[in-house]
Amino acid sequence: AGLSGMITGMEPRWLDDDEMRTWLQVVALAEVLPSRLDTQVRQDSGLTHFEYQVLAMLSEAPERTLRMSWLARRTNATLPRLSHVVRRLEERGLVARERSGTDARATDAVLTDAGWEQIVAAAPAHVTYVRERILDRLSRDQVQALGEIAGALLESLDPSGDLTMRAADAPR
């Protein structure tokens, strides 16, 4: 019955009922969370969630500056996608691009004063949303377990650690 009864050849380790229930919840969360975060940030600040993440990474970096290639890895974006978004942020005066002072072949993204003001204004509503919709729904033990689970999964899915590296630890 179902897919597992139809496939022949090398048999995978099929999910049992509990594993399937858990997996479907993970898939649903992976689908709904990005759109909910994007909707909240758009409504409260006029930014997309991705733009918010770019500004947030820059806000945490020394001198509010990061190499574009590192920022792309940290935001899980291709360099062309990041370049497109940074261009839009540049047009709004929130970010500037500059030739790297340490590598003439590289480009840095720099958070402008207007970008700083934008992220400072957007952050309280975003943090409130994250707290109310996610973290406050969990016990302290569940928050810790969620962090451990996310860390274990990211070790498998992002072995380079790009998505968990802090902006302050970025190579300069």
MIVO-571044 format. One line per 3 residues: number of its first residue (from 0); for each residue z, x, y of N, C-alpha, C, CB. Coordinates in steps of 0.02 Angstrom, whole numbers. Last residue first. Glycine has a CB too. Example, Ala and Ser with C-alpha at 12.3 -4.5 7.8 and 13.67 -1.06 7.14 Angstrom:
2
1 = 354,642,-112,357,684,-53,394,645,2,286,704,-30; 390,660,-284,390,615,-225,390,660,-165,452,565,-224
REM end
This chain:
172
171 = 326,1896,1934,302,1903,2003,254,1960,2008,360,1914,2052; 365,1774,1812,343,1842,1828,314,1843,1898,290,1867,1777; 505,1664,1834,433,1675,1829,416,1747,1846,395,1627,1877
168 = 633,1623,1849,621,1676,1801,547,1694,1793,649,1656,1734; 632,1515,1934,662,1577,1959,649,1636,1913,737,1568,1969; 581,1416,1851,538,1443,1904,566,1509,1929,531,1394,1962
165 = 621,1438,1678,638,1416,1745,594,1450,1795,712,1430,1760; 535,1387,1533,553,1442,1578,567,1414,1647,496,1496,1581; 487,1284,1460,559,1286,1470,581,1344,1515,594,1291,1404
162 = 352,1299,1447,376,1236,1474,451,1237,1488,360,1179,1428; 334,1426,1387,311,1414,1455,343,1351,1486,236,1407,1456; 364,1466,1259,420,1448,1303,399,1434,1374,469,1503,1302
159 = 277,1491,1157,280,1541,1211,337,1527,1260,215,1541,1250; 285,1378,1075,319,1439,1054,323,1493,1108,285,1467,993; 287,1229,1086,275,1275,1142,310,1342,1127,302,1245,1209
156 = 319,1167,966,259,1145,1002,239,1191,1059,268,1076,1028; 437,1230,921,380,1222,876,315,1209,915,393,1166,827; 517,1225,1033,508,1290,999,448,1288,954,571,1309,959
153 = 517,1088,1057,479,1132,1101,469,1201,1072,514,1137,1169; 605,1048,956,536,1026,954,492,1070,998,530,953,974; 724,1109,1000,697,1125,934,624,1106,929,737,1088,879
150 = 739,1046,1126,732,1119,1120,701,1139,1054,799,1152,1129; 757,913,1089,699,931,1130,687,1006,1125,710,911,1204; 878,929,1020,819,904,985,757,924,1024,823,827,977
147 = 963,973,1122,953,1015,1063,890,994,1025,1014,1011,1016; 955,862,1209,935,929,1231,920,975,1173,988,960,1275; 1010,766,1124,941,758,1148,915,825,1173,938,705,1205
144 = 1141,816,1111,1097,812,1052,1025,806,1073,1117,753,1007; 1185,798,1244,1183,865,1214,1137,866,1154,1254,887,1193; 1174,659,1249,1137,700,1297,1130,771,1269,1172,702,1367
141 = 1265,624,1148,1194,608,1140,1150,649,1188,1182,533,1151; 1385,667,1206,1362,697,1143,1288,684,1132,1404,669,1084; 1390,581,1317,1386,654,1327,1360,688,1264,1454,682,1346
138 = 1281,440,1280,1347,472,1284,1337,547,1298,1388,461,1218; 1152,365,1381,1174,406,1324,1245,430,1335,1127,465,1313; 1116,311,1496,1112,267,1437,1138,301,1375,1039,244,1426
135 = 1114,410,1589,1173,367,1588,1173,318,1530,1178,329,1654; 983,465,1562,1044,502,1546,1107,458,1543,1055,556,1597; 888,351,1592,889,394,1533,959,421,1519,840,452,1541
132 = 900,271,1703,858,248,1649,864,289,1585,787,248,1670; 989,340,1791,1001,270,1772,962,249,1710,983,225,1829; 934,473,1798,1003,461,1777,1012,390,1752,1051,474,1836
129 = 805,447,1841,815,483,1778,886,471,1753,803,560,1787; 835,383,1964,797,349,1912,810,381,1844,722,349,1929; 902,487,2032,936,424,2019,902,385,1963,938,381,2083
126 = 798,580,2040,858,596,2001,897,533,1984,903,646,2039; 713,508,2125,691,527,2058,751,543,2014,645,588,2062; 788,494,2241,767,434,2206,746,451,2134,710,399,2243
123 = 806,635,2275,862,590,2261,843,527,2222,895,569,2326; 669,691,2290,714,709,2235,771,659,2224,743,777,2247; 600,660,2407,583,626,2345,635,635,2290,516,651,2319
120 = 651,745,2507,653,672,2517,643,635,2451,601,650,2568; 622,869,2452,692,853,2468,700,777,2477,714,890,2532; 483,860,2449,520,862,2385,593,846,2396,512,931,2351
117 = 455,854,2589,432,802,2544,472,801,2479,358,811,2528; 509,974,2637,536,911,2661,517,853,2615,511,896,2733; 422,1062,2569,495,1064,2557,526,998,2578,527,1124,2595
114 = 302,1028,2629,311,1017,2557,385,1017,2538,274,1071,2518; 329,1072,2758,316,1000,2747,324,983,2673,245,981,2772; 339,1209,2732,398,1173,2757,390,1098,2747,410,1189,2832
111 = 251,1237,2575,257,1238,2648,322,1204,2669,196,1204,2682; 250,1337,2436,275,1273,2462,284,1280,2537,341,1252,2427; 111,1420,2375,170,1425,2418,188,1356,2444,157,1475,2478
108 = 34,1500,2243,45,1436,2276,111,1442,2313,46,1376,2224; -71,1644,2234,-5,1614,2234,-7,1545,2267,47,1658,2270; -191,1722,2135,-177,1677,2190,-108,1648,2180,-230,1622,2195
105 = -249,1889,2093,-212,1827,2080,-202,1787,2144,-145,1843,2048; -303,2009,2124,-345,1963,2085,-313,1895,2077,-359,1993,2017; -204,2082,2188,-259,2057,2229,-305,2008,2192,-300,2115,2255
102 = -41,2069,2166,-101,2074,2124,-159,2041,2161,-90,2040,2054; 58,2056,2260,67,2107,2209,7,2116,2164,126,2089,2167; 26,1953,2344,43,2017,2375,50,2074,2325,106,2010,2414
99 = -109,1845,2308,-46,1875,2287,-35,1942,2322,-44,1884,2211; -176,1743,2431,-188,1798,2385,-120,1830,2370,-239,1851,2415; -118,1573,2435,-124,1640,2466,-141,1690,2411,-59,1660,2503
96 = -114,1403,2477,-133,1455,2428,-143,1519,2465,-197,1435,2388; 16,1287,2514,-37,1333,2537,-52,1381,2480,-15,1372,2602; 68,1117,2518,62,1181,2483,8,1222,2516,47,1170,2406
93 = 62,1011,2607,123,1021,2567,126,1088,2532,129,965,2517; -48,964,2676,-4,1012,2709,60,1027,2672,14,986,2776; -142,891,2614,-86,853,2643,-35,899,2677,-51,812,2589
90 = -222,990,2564,-251,944,2614,-197,903,2649,-301,898,2580; -133,1041,2467,-151,1081,2526,-178,1036,2582,-204,1134,2508; -139,939,2374,-75,952,2408,-86,994,2470,-26,986,2360
87 = -272,956,2333,-251,893,2364,-185,901,2402,-243,838,2311; -260,1085,2279,-306,1073,2336,-287,1009,2372,-379,1069,2311; -173,1059,2175,-149,1100,2230,-195,1092,2291,-145,1175,2209
84 = -260,984,2094,-200,953,2122,-173,993,2181,-145,945,2068; -356,1084,2063,-376,1020,2094,-316,987,2128,-407,973,2041; -276,1179,2000,-313,1196,2062,-333,1133,2100,-375,1239,2046
81 = -235,1108,1886,-186,1128,1936,-221,1144,2003,-147,1189,1912; -360,1096,1822,-323,1036,1843,-273,1054,1897,-286,1004,1782; -394,1235,1802,-436,1191,1843,-399,1128,1866,-499,1171,1804
78 = -284,1275,1719,-291,1303,1786,-338,1261,1829,-317,1375,1782; -204,1138,1638,-255,1189,1640,-259,1215,1711,-325,1160,1616; -26,1121,1623,-91,1101,1651,-141,1157,1641,-84,1083,1726
75 = 113,1132,1609,71,1113,1552,4,1086,1575,107,1060,1510; 184,1190,1706,173,1118,1714,129,1090,1658,142,1103,1782; 181,1323,1666,246,1289,1673,239,1214,1678,284,1315,1733
72 = 45,1356,1675,79,1356,1610,143,1315,1614,96,1429,1589; 28,1341,1815,-12,1301,1768,22,1298,1700,-84,1330,1761; 114,1439,1862,127,1369,1879,88,1322,1832,109,1354,1953
69 = 46,1552,1819,112,1537,1791,129,1463,1803,167,1582,1823; -70,1544,1896,-76,1545,1823,-8,1528,1790,-100,1614,1799; -19,1550,2028,-52,1490,2004,-56,1488,1927,-122,1484,2033
66 = 142,1614,2059,73,1629,2040,42,1566,2009,69,1688,1990; 243,1539,2185,229,1554,2114,156,1570,2105,250,1495,2069; 370,1521,2306,304,1547,2289,298,1561,2215,288,1610,2330
63 = 492,1512,2373,452,1451,2362,379,1468,2345,453,1407,2425; 566,1625,2366,520,1620,2422,473,1561,2416,479,1684,2428; 585,1590,2195,600,1635,2251,545,1631,2304,608,1708,2225
60 = 576,1413,2156,552,1483,2149,575,1525,2208,475,1485,2143; 602,1282,2176,652,1321,2140,635,1395,2137,661,1294,2071; 488,1232,2234,551,1228,2272,606,1271,2241,574,1156,2277
57 = 393,1243,2134,389,1287,2192,455,1288,2230,331,1265,2239; 438,1139,2051,436,1208,2025,433,1258,2083,374,1218,1979; 420,1029,2140,487,1047,2115,489,1119,2089,508,998,2060
54 = 280,1026,2156,324,1040,2214,394,1061,2192,328,978,2259; 246,997,2022,221,1057,2055,265,1075,2114,148,1046,2079; 312,873,2004,331,931,1963,307,996,1995,301,924,1893
51 = 241,795,2098,313,805,2105,335,867,2067,352,743,2081; 117,795,2037,125,827,2103,198,842,2116,96,782,2159; 153,722,1921,129,791,1915,136,827,1982,56,792,1890
48 = 184,598,1976,238,637,1943,217,710,1935,256,607,1875; 112,586,2140,110,575,2068,167,615,2037,40,596,2037; 191,521,2288,168,577,2247,156,553,2176,219,635,2248
45 = 253,423,2358,181,429,2366,152,488,2329,165,435,2438; 388,397,2339,369,454,2381,294,462,2392,395,517,2350; 414,280,2265,465,306,2310,442,361,2357,522,331,2270
42 = 298,255,2191,327,202,2233,375,231,2285,364,152,2190; 279,379,2125,227,351,2170,257,300,2218,170,319,2129; 396,386,2048,383,437,2100,331,411,2150,360,504,2068
39 = 379,273,1962,438,281,2006,423,329,2063,498,306,1966; 257,300,1897,264,240,1938,322,248,1987,275,178,1894; 291,418,1827,238,419,1877,244,359,1924,170,419,1844
36 = 389,370,1740,406,422,1789,354,423,1845,411,491,1755; 310,280,1666,368,255,1704,389,306,1758,428,240,1657; 217,366,1607,194,315,1654,251,287,1695,159,258,1617
33 = 301,450,1526,260,478,1581,237,424,1631,199,512,1553; 365,350,1438,402,391,1486,357,419,1542,436,447,1451; 274,291,1347,301,252,1403,333,296,1457,351,201,1377
30 = 236,389,1251,186,350,1287,214,319,1350,158,295,1242; 354,440,1202,305,487,1229,251,451,1269,273,527,1172; 409,321,1153,441,355,1209,392,403,1243,503,393,1186
27 = 321,297,1046,327,248,1100,358,280,1162,370,187,1077; 348,412,968,281,400,994,283,351,1053,234,373,939; 483,387,937,464,447,974,395,438,1006,465,509,927
24 = 469,268,864,508,268,926,491,329,969,583,266,911; 396,316,755,365,266,798,403,259,864,363,198,763; 493,402,699,430,429,725,397,380,773,382,446,668
21 = 591,310,658,607,361,708,543,387,740,646,418,676; 517,239,561,548,204,617,563,253,675,613,168,595; 488,346,473,434,309,507,461,272,568,401,259,458
18 = 616,381,429,576,430,466,519,395,504,547,482,418; 651,262,362,691,286,419,651,335,462,756,319,395; 550,258,261,558,204,310,597,226,372,592,144,277
15 = 473,422,249,509,365,220,520,313,277,577,387,188; 311,493,260,373,474,294,407,417,257,360,455,368; 246,602,134,243,541,174,312,527,204,220,482,131
12 = 189,751,120,256,722,115,257,662,161,313,774,133; 21,732,55,70,756,104,139,727,88,48,735,176; -71,778,-86,-26,728,-57,21,759,-6,15,693,-112
9 = -235,813,-107,-171,843,-94,-126,794,-57,-179,908,-52; -306,661,-167,-310,733,-158,-239,760,-146,-356,751,-100; -317,509,-70,-309,547,-133,-316,621,-118,-362,524,-185
6 = -256,370,14,-278,439,19,-266,474,-47,-243,476,77; -200,246,-5,-273,251,-3,-298,323,-5,-298,218,60; -64,246,6,-92,227,-58,-167,236,-61,-75,156,-72
3 = -43,279,140,-22,327,89,-50,311,20,53,330,86; -84,164,210,-125,225,211,-107,272,155,-117,260,277; -36,23,109,-41,62,170,-84,124,160,28,81,195
0 = 0,41,-56,0,0,0,0,44,60,58,-47,-1
REM end
